[in-house]
C-alpha cells in the first residue's frame, strides 16, 4: 500500500476528496467518476474469508471508519463477515477491516441498495456520507459490474504488481423490467408546440442518447436505458423534455396560451376573512402568525382540558405535541414578548381552533383574537377599544358581564352576543398571566359572526335634517357597569334619541362619574331648542332620581 500517483491525488482534490492511499483513492475516484460508491476491505482481516449483506440485529454495535461505534437495529442493513458487521451498508465502512500499510490482499465490493433504506439509515444514525448521498439518488444496478471492471484496470495502472486472484462474484437479483413508454407523434408536436416535428427527428434524437426506439405510422414505443430508468425517465412527459432540450428551446416559437382572463370570485369565507384583515390593519392592528401547536404546560396554564386536544403522533419539535383548541396560549406569548419592547400595541390573529371529536375528524373553527395592550394605566381604555372593535365587526352585538375564567381578570370579563347568540368573549387577562402592563383580549367565533350578520343590508337614506347632541355626566358607584347606566339612559331618553355613546370615566376625590353623549334627531324635521331642552330635562330628572 502506497501513496497514489500525483495525477490521481490532484483529481481527487479537485472534487473535494482527500487522498489516502492508492487502494482507497481508486474507490473514491470511481465514486466521483461513475457515481458508484465502492469499498475496499483488507481481506486478511475478514473472518471466514467472505462478506454478506444482512439485516442488523437489535443493539448490534458497528465500529466505523470515522472512529465512532454505532448502535444498530433491525431497520439497518450491514455488510458482515463471520464475526459481525464490517460496514453499514451504503453509508460507511467498518474500522477493523480498513486498508492499512500492512495490507497485502484486498476485497473490492460494489453494491446497489434501495434508496429509501439508505436514506432512513443515514437519517436515523445522523450520518451523511458521500456514499449515502449517492445511494439516496437511486443508482443504476448495472453500474456495479462496470465499476469493478474499471477499478481493476485503474489498480493495475497505479500498482503494476497487483494481480487478480479471486475472480468476480456477482450476487444479482433480477430487477423488474422497465415498461416501455408509448406516445404519438401528434401528441409530442402539441406538447412542444412544433407542428413540423418529424418522426425521423424524434427517432434520431432519442437513439442518440441511448434510448431504444420503435416507430410505426407516428406511434412510438421507447425503451429507457438502465441508467436513466431509476427515478429519472418513467413517463412520456419525460421524453418531451429529452426531445425538447436536444432540439433547443430557443428554436421553439413561443405562443401565449389562450385562457379566459376573467378572475374567478373569491369564496365567501375567504373574501370575508380578507376584508376583516384589511379592516383590522386599517385601524392600527398588526397581524401575527403563530403555529397551530401548543404543549401541555401552555394548555394547563389557561385551564384548557388536555383531552380536548388532538395529540400529534410525530411532533416536529419539542413542545409542539398538541393541536391548539384556542388561539390564546400563543397570543399570551406574543403579548409578553412585545411588552418588553413597546409601551403599547394592538395585534390580532385569525386562525383555527382544532377540537378533538373522538374517532371522527377534528372540528376546525376559525377564530379572531384581537389584543389591546398598554404598559401604564388602569386598562379601561383597552376594554372600550375592543368593545368598539366588536361593534364594528359584528354591528348590533351586546357585551354583557360574565363569570371570569381562571386566566381572566375577575371583574373585567364579558360575553359578546349577537341576536341573542354568544359569539365570543371580551376580557382583560389576569395580572398573573401578563408579565407587565395590562392586556385586553377580544375572542370571536368567526363562523357564528359571519352566519349572524345581515346577509342583505337594509337601505337607509342619508339624513336630511341635522341632529343635536349633548353630554351627560352621571355620578355612579365604584363598581357600576357602564352598560347598565347606558341602558338606563336609552330607556328614559325617549323616541327621538338616535344614539347614546359612552365617552369616558372619571375618578376623583368625590367619587366616580361616567360621561355619555346623547344624540337626538327626527327624520322629518329639525328639532327645536324647546324639544331638546325638554328631553334633556326629562333625562336629568330620571338620572337624578336613580343615581343621586
NORVEN-V507420 format. One record per pair of residues at least 12 apart in sequence whose C-alpha atoms are under 8 Angstrom apart, sorted by the first residue. I is the first residue (numbers start at 1). J is the second residue. D is the distance in whole Angstrom. If there is no record, write none. Layout:
BEGIN
I	J	D
I	J	D
END
This chain:
BEGIN
1	21	7
1	22	7
1	23	7
1	100	7
1	101	5
1	102	7
1	103	6
1	104	7
2	21	6
2	22	6
2	101	7
3	19	8
3	20	7
3	21	5
3	22	5
4	19	7
4	20	8
4	21	6
4	22	4
4	25	7
4	158	7
5	22	8
5	158	7
8	25	8
8	29	8
9	25	8
11	29	8
12	25	8
12	28	8
12	29	6
15	32	8
22	155	8
22	158	7
22	159	8
23	40	7
23	99	8
23	155	7
24	39	8
24	40	7
24	99	8
26	151	7
26	154	7
26	155	7
27	39	6
27	40	7
27	151	7
30	147	7
30	150	8
30	151	7
31	131	8
34	143	8
34	147	7
35	134	7
35	139	8
36	110	7
36	134	8
36	139	7
36	143	7
36	144	7
36	147	7
37	90	8
37	110	7
37	111	8
37	131	5
37	134	7
37	135	8
38	108	7
38	109	6
38	110	5
38	111	7
39	93	7
39	108	6
39	109	5
39	110	7
40	98	8
40	99	7
40	106	6
40	107	6
40	108	5
40	109	6
41	97	6
41	98	6
41	99	6
41	106	5
41	107	5
41	108	6
41	109	8
42	97	5
42	98	6
42	99	5
42	100	8
42	103	6
42	104	8
42	105	6
42	106	5
42	107	6
43	97	8
43	105	5
43	106	5
43	107	6
44	103	8
44	104	8
44	105	7
44	106	8
45	96	7
45	97	5
46	81	6
46	82	8
46	97	7
47	81	6
47	82	5
47	83	6
48	81	6
48	82	5
48	83	8
49	81	8
50	81	6
50	82	8
51	79	7
51	80	5
51	81	5
51	82	8
52	79	6
52	80	5
52	81	6
53	77	7
53	78	6
53	79	5
53	80	6
53	89	8
54	77	6
54	78	6
54	79	7
54	80	7
55	74	6
55	75	7
55	76	6
55	77	5
55	78	6
56	72	6
56	73	6
56	74	5
56	75	7
56	76	6
56	77	6
56	78	6
57	72	7
57	73	6
57	74	5
58	72	6
58	73	4
58	74	6
59	71	5
59	72	5
59	73	6
60	72	5
60	73	7
61	85	8
62	85	6
62	86	7
62	87	7
62	88	7
62	94	7
63	86	8
63	87	8
63	94	6
63	95	6
63	96	7
64	87	7
64	88	8
64	92	7
64	93	6
64	94	4
64	95	5
64	96	8
65	92	7
65	93	6
65	94	5
65	95	4
65	98	7
66	95	8
67	95	7
70	125	7
75	121	7
76	88	8
76	89	8
76	117	8
76	121	6
77	89	5
89	113	8
89	118	8
90	112	8
90	113	7
90	118	6
90	131	6
90	132	6
90	135	7
91	118	7
91	121	8
91	122	7
91	127	8
91	128	7
91	129	6
91	131	6
91	132	5
92	129	7
92	131	7
92	132	8
108	148	8
109	148	8
110	144	5
110	145	8
110	147	7
110	148	7
111	141	8
111	144	6
112	135	7
112	139	7
112	140	8
112	141	6
112	144	7
113	135	7
113	138	8
113	139	8
114	135	8
114	136	8
114	138	7
115	135	6
115	136	4
115	137	6
115	138	5
115	139	8
116	136	7
118	132	6
118	135	7
118	136	6
119	132	7
119	136	6
137	231	8
138	230	6
138	231	7
139	227	8
139	230	7
140	226	6
140	227	5
140	228	8
140	229	8
140	230	7
141	226	8
142	226	7
142	227	8
143	227	8
178	223	8
178	224	7
178	229	7
179	223	8
180	221	6
180	222	5
180	223	5
180	224	7
181	220	8
181	221	6
181	222	5
181	223	7
181	224	8
181	234	7
181	235	7
181	236	6
182	219	7
182	220	5
182	221	5
182	222	6
182	236	7
183	219	6
183	220	5
183	221	7
183	236	6
184	218	6
184	219	5
184	220	6
185	198	8
185	199	7
185	218	5
185	219	6
185	220	7
186	218	8
188	240	7
191	240	7
192	240	7
192	244	7
192	252	7
193	252	7
193	253	7
193	254	8
193	255	8
194	252	7
194	253	8
199	215	8
199	218	6
202	243	7
203	215	8
205	243	6
205	246	7
206	242	8
206	243	7
210	224	8
210	225	6
211	223	6
211	224	5
211	225	6
212	224	7
212	225	8
272	450	8
276	393	8
280	348	8
284	346	7
285	345	8
285	346	5
285	347	5
285	348	6
286	346	6
286	347	4
286	348	6
287	347	6
287	348	5
287	349	6
288	347	7
288	348	6
288	349	5
289	349	6
290	330	7
290	349	8
291	330	8
292	323	6
292	324	6
292	352	8
293	320	5
293	321	7
293	322	5
293	323	5
293	324	5
294	319	7
294	320	5
294	321	7
294	322	5
294	323	6
294	324	6
294	329	7
294	330	8
295	319	5
295	320	5
295	321	6
295	322	6
296	319	8
296	321	8
296	322	7
298	329	6
299	329	7
301	407	8
302	329	7
302	406	7
302	407	6
303	406	7
303	407	8
304	325	8
307	356	8
308	325	7
308	355	6
308	356	5
308	357	8
309	322	6
309	323	6
309	324	7
309	325	6
309	354	7
309	355	6
309	356	6
310	322	6
310	323	5
310	324	8
310	354	7
310	355	7
310	356	5
310	362	8
311	323	6
323	354	6
324	353	6
324	354	6
324	355	8
325	353	5
325	354	5
325	355	6
326	352	8
326	353	5
326	354	8
327	349	8
327	351	7
327	352	8
327	353	7
327	367	8
327	369	7
328	369	7
331	349	8
331	369	8
332	433	8
332	434	7
335	373	8
335	434	8
335	439	8
336	434	6
336	435	6
336	436	8
339	375	7
339	436	7
339	437	7
342	375	8
343	374	6
343	375	5
343	376	8
344	372	8
344	373	5
344	374	4
344	375	6
345	372	6
345	373	5
345	374	7
346	370	7
346	371	5
346	372	5
346	373	6
347	370	6
347	371	5
347	372	7
348	368	7
348	369	5
348	370	4
348	371	6
349	368	6
349	369	5
349	370	7
350	366	7
350	367	6
350	368	5
350	369	7
351	366	5
351	367	6
351	368	7
352	364	6
352	365	5
352	366	4
352	367	6
353	365	5
353	366	6
353	367	7
365	445	7
365	446	8
365	447	7
366	445	6
366	446	6
366	447	6
367	443	7
367	444	6
367	445	5
367	446	5
367	447	8
368	442	8
368	443	6
368	444	5
368	445	7
368	446	7
369	441	7
369	442	6
369	443	5
369	444	7
370	386	8
370	441	6
370	442	5
370	443	7
371	386	8
371	439	7
371	440	6
371	441	5
371	442	7
372	385	7
372	386	7
372	439	6
372	440	5
372	441	7
373	437	7
373	438	6
373	439	4
373	440	6
374	437	6
374	438	6
374	439	7
375	436	7
375	437	4
375	438	6
376	437	6
376	438	8
377	437	8
377	438	8
378	438	7
379	438	6
379	439	7
379	440	8
382	439	7
382	440	6
383	426	8
383	427	7
383	428	7
383	440	6
383	441	8
386	426	7
386	440	8
386	441	7
386	442	6
387	399	8
387	426	7
387	442	8
390	442	8
394	418	7
394	449	6
394	453	7
395	453	8
396	418	7
396	419	8
397	416	7
397	417	5
397	418	4
397	419	7
398	416	6
398	417	5
398	418	6
399	414	6
399	415	6
399	416	5
399	417	7
399	426	8
399	483	8
400	414	5
400	415	5
400	416	7
400	417	8
400	483	8
401	413	6
401	414	4
401	415	6
402	414	5
402	415	6
406	430	8
407	429	6
407	430	5
407	432	8
407	433	7
408	427	6
408	428	6
408	429	5
408	430	5
409	427	7
409	428	5
409	429	6
409	430	4
409	431	7
410	430	8
412	427	6
412	428	6
413	425	7
413	426	6
413	427	4
413	428	6
414	426	5
414	427	6
418	449	8
418	452	7
419	452	7
423	444	6
423	445	5
423	446	8
423	448	6
423	449	6
424	442	7
424	443	5
424	444	4
424	445	6
425	441	8
425	442	6
425	443	5
425	444	7
426	440	7
426	441	6
426	442	5
426	443	6
427	440	6
427	441	6
427	442	7
428	440	4
428	441	6
429	441	7
463	523	7
464	523	7
464	524	8
465	521	8
465	522	7
465	523	7
465	524	7
465	525	6
465	526	6
466	521	7
466	526	6
467	519	7
467	520	6
467	521	5
467	522	8
467	526	7
467	527	8
468	519	6
468	520	5
468	521	6
468	527	8
468	532	8
469	517	7
469	518	5
469	519	4
469	520	6
470	517	6
470	518	6
470	519	7
471	515	7
471	516	6
471	517	4
471	518	6
472	515	6
472	516	5
472	517	6
472	518	7
473	513	6
473	514	6
473	515	4
473	516	6
474	513	5
474	514	5
474	515	6
474	543	7
474	547	7
475	511	8
475	512	6
475	513	4
475	514	7
475	547	6
475	548	7
476	511	8
476	512	6
476	513	5
476	514	7
476	547	6
477	511	8
477	512	7
478	511	7
478	512	6
482	502	7
482	514	7
486	500	7
486	501	8
486	502	7
486	516	8
489	539	7
489	543	8
492	538	8
492	539	6
492	542	7
493	535	7
493	536	8
493	538	7
493	539	6
494	535	7
496	520	6
496	521	6
496	522	6
497	518	7
497	519	6
497	520	5
497	521	7
498	518	8
498	519	6
498	520	5
498	521	6
499	517	8
499	518	6
499	519	5
499	520	7
500	516	7
500	517	6
500	518	5
500	519	6
501	516	5
501	517	5
501	518	7
502	514	8
502	515	6
502	516	5
502	517	7
503	515	5
503	516	5
503	517	7
504	516	7
520	532	8
END
